[in-house]
Amino acid sequence: MEIRVLRYFMEIAREENMTKAAEQLHISQPALSKEIKKLEEELGHPLFIRTNKNMRLNDEGILLKKRARDILEMVDKTTEEFNSLDSITGGEIRIGCAESIQIKYLARTIKLFKEKYPNFIFHIFSGDTEAVAERLDHGLLDLAVIVEPPNLSKYNYLPVPESDKWGVVMRRDSHLAKKSELTFDDIYGLPLFVSEQSIKADFPRWCGENTEKLNIAGTFNLAFNGSVFVREGLGYLLTFENLVNTSEESELCFCPIVPLLKTKMYIIWKKYQIFSPIVELFLKKLKEYFSYPLNDYNNPSKEMG
């Protein structure tokens, strides 16, 4: 199975049309058709449902698309790493990030790093801890930022200085909007939107066995999407502070829960991982930046050694 042919396959899957894909790939339609037929013969399965107007992936094609995406990402990442060996003025790094205002520390480090390495390019993949850790394990990411304690048998880590505070995002016309804090009794029975990860890792620390009594109306991986449902009057969002616009001009407001519930973030990378030169330098800069006393983090323009 050739990388070139996998790229052909992905382009046809995107266009759903052999002729259009051939135009994008700058090859003839018959040549492209021949390559795809050879791929199907190699795998022993057809990959498309063919009609007069288009080509849609069948179940086998959907499986190959998922595998091909990971394979091509790994190939591209490896190529980028070898290209960066010729020059340390730049390079590329891939980072997986959970949702949190605390990634501001990552952003500040990147800003300072680019002053010395102006050709440095970063790619951010957003998702929950399980999603970013999986991509890290498969070599598709160099680093990951997660919101639960790391598995120390698999990862090295740096703790992010601050913690995220939990609370409820609600409409300003809610009967709870004037409260300064909310207890379990306040939100008991309310339709709640949460992340699946928080049900397992966070809420048991807050309300113990009562976690099972929460009225979970839906789950979201991204707080912004959950806030849209809140704005439309479908329920309440349990999430970190500062992820959603709750300024005075907004229709939404945030109220912390008590007892106070906080979650720390960690930057992790695989143990014994061999990095490209630019990733090594960036990780070194992260370690320098995160070694500052806490009050120095409020001065992102401060020069690092």
Disulfide bonds with the S-S distance in Angstrom:
none
